[in-house]
Amino acid sequence: MNKTSLLLATMMSAATSAEEGSASGGAVTSGPTPEEKAAADKAASDKAAKDAEKAAAKLKKETEAAERKAKKEAEKLEKEAKKKAEKEAKEAEKAANKMPEQNGVRRPKPDTLCGKAWAIFDGISAKNGAPASIKESLEAARADGLNEGNVKAEYARWRKFYAISGRIAAPTPDAPAETAATTEASQDQGAQAQ
């Protein structure tokens, strides 16, 4: 609509209302009637009630959303805490089960094949009172059904673990008795020194 047509429409509306006022007895009312005022007040109160309901619904929805978000965040934090506790427990268990390390070599766990080979080396060494020889160790390992190649490799690691260098000769049949007697005598001297 352009300005001219808008101006014309306003003038016609004014003329129409003036004619209605003169037709009703010439009295022009200055304000709304009591019925119109009551209807307007009722409409305003209805609108205010609807707006209040909408605001309450919106507030309820926002509160529920905030509660869900807080619950979800709490669950997430609980889950992270549980995961962290499990990880720490696992690391603690791993550290507790960690075998000792010397000279850059970690001792194998006793229930493994390598651990069984090391047990053979330790047993022979304890029996002889001196480091085990590869010959004795291989004979004992064959009797236990261990792989010869694995036993040789583990023997080298066992020697490195205990920092044993040089050649270790297998004891001769006469030597174990002499070695045992010599070991007992040296132990007696060590005990007296202490």
KAKA-V802302 format. One record per run of one state. SS is the DSSP state (helix for helix, strand for strand, loop for the rest). FROM is the first residue (numbers start at 1). TO is the last residue. If there is no record, write none. Layout:
BEGIN
SS|FROM|TO + SS|FROM|TO
END
This chain:
BEGIN
loop|1|2 + helix|3|23 + loop|24|33 + helix|34|97 + loop|98|100 + strand|101|102 + loop|103|104 + strand|105|106 + loop|107|112 + helix|113|128 + loop|129|133 + helix|134|144 + loop|145|147 + helix|148|161 + loop|162|174 + helix|175|193 + loop|194|194
END
